[in-house]
Amino acid sequence: MEAAANAAARTVASIFPQTPSGLRVLVLCGRGNNGGDGAALARILFTRGSSVEAVLLGRVDDTQGDAQVNFDTLRNLSRSDGLGGLTESNAPSPSAVEVLAGDLSFVECNSIEEWETYLDHTKEHNFDVVIDALFGTGLTRPLEGLHLEAVNFLHRVREQRAPRGDSKPLLVSLDLPSGLNADSAELIGDAVRADLTVTFTAPKPANVLPPASHFNGQLFVADIGSPAALLDESPSQLFLVEADDARAWLRQTRYAPDSFKNTHGHALVVAGSRALTGAAVLCAEAAMRSGAGLVTVATPASAVSAVAARVMPEVMTATLPETEAGAANAEAFARVAQLSDRADVIAIGSGLTSDDEETRRFVRAVVERRELPVVIDADGLNSLAPWSVDLRGSAELPLILTPHVGEMRRLIGVDDKDALKDRVRVAREFATGHALILVLKGARTITAAPDGRVFVNPTGNAGLGTAGAGDTLTGIIAGFIAQARGALKDQADVLASVLAAVYVGGLAGDIAARERGMRTMVASDIREQLGAAVRALDPVGEQPC
């Protein structure tokens, strides 16, 4: 508890350049361990020079364990401070509640009436920081009564500052915003909408999975000394991808002084049709810009001229036999097989169209008779929907599927919008059931592995929901797999490559949003920021020797 409070104090200090000295802080505490964290944080901030008001929703005498120790300490400190004050815990009526001016005050509110009396004496707009330490893990039912009133107060704080455009008071939740069920992405009732959340040891599902994660604001994960062995032995199959994961992959595949195009892999992009040439260009250019040494885009004959005229000159083009409508036909498989002899990975689907049975047969042949890892997106997925039980990936020849929510519903053959309410469960069951890697795109893209692990990606923003962003991500994934296979040969980890690609692609999107804003961002902006994303993660590896 002391380590958690110190970690939270460091986070608060990092937000305010003037350090905690002089900050005006309100700490709202519940009676449990989360409230105990809040009480310890109140004491630490006070000893560092902050003016602190701490409010316990309950009575100290009704608390237990370490939380009670911290409440007792804070109560005694406020009594001896000489500048602060304390409401007597046996206050017989709301009129007994008072807040004394000073550097530290500690108040107990055991009823809505006492809470309202407290609010009559305080001026919430005078605070720099408001700490939500009401509930942490363990909550499984909606808030009500006094605690709901406290959350409504925090809602009003946000509403009152909005017209002024203020960032104060900053709302900080400990572990997770009160009102959320730590183990669920779904909302169970009203909840605090924090500006930032300091969670301890490891993120909880509600910290990282939407819609609950939307209430966390900026997330800080604080190390509070939990033994690494316990974390390693945890049965959890849900993970958060971190910058270090992507950084490790970038370091593994760094350019060596004697490396050249063939050591960085060759990505074969099978994409486009007469009416949809832009998707092929976006996918191929993203693969090239991601660092692949060679990229070939294979597209139907009537689309080749348009693709070649628009794609960057570094990308090679190849012609595929086509249907009358200008889409790849069943005979195109022979050409793809020929091109595959020189490639390390195939990406198929962007702009391919799936209206013609010949095109669908072509896609299925590429997947069934593959001799390389295959990344499938867009019309490649639609051509194979609903997914057949006999289409399976393998460790030697992985399949990587990259659906958005609508494509995922088609893959599982269900039109119900609620079918993907639990995205983690659906993704895990699909990936394990078909022995493949599934990248389910959306707010907080998740990647499910054949062994049941699911990885949540923290990078990216709403601007990525733009036309062509999916084609761009497919190209990045194919480019990363090509690089890993080119540089590491049989030691290449395709799953690690996919996780790194999704992280870097999201980070490039974040950089693009900062440069242009989410509203005006387009898919090519994401591609153009890939270099900045890579340099941000591994600046040393990107410098010439």
Secondary structure, 3 states (H helix, E strand, C coil): CHHHHHHHHHHHHHHCCCCCCCCEEEEEECCCHHHHHHHHHHHHHHHCCCEEEEEEECCHHHCCHHHHHHHHHHHHHHHHHCCCCECCCCCCCHHHCCCCCCCEEEEEECCHHHHHHHHHHCCHHHCCEEEEECCCCCCCCCCCHHHHHHHHHHHHHHHHHCCCCCCCCEEEEECCCCCCCCCCCCCCCCCCCCCEEEEECCCCHHHHCCCHHHHCCEEEEECCCCCHHHHHCCCCCEEECCHHHHHHHHHHCCCCCCCCHHHHCEEEEECCECCECHHHHHHHHHHHHCCCCEEEEEEEHHHHHHHHHHCCCCCEEEEECECCCCCECCCHHHHHHHHHCCCCEEEECCCCCCCCHHHHHHHHHHHHCCCCCEEECHHHHHHCCCCCCCCCCCCCCCEEECCCHHHHHHHHCCCCHHHHCCHHHHHHHHHHHHCCEEEECCCCCEEECCCCCEEECCCCCHHHCCCCHHHHHHHHHHHHHHHHHHHHHHHCCHHHHHHHHHHHHHHHHHHHHHHHCCCCCCHHHHHHCHHHHHHHHCCCCCCCC
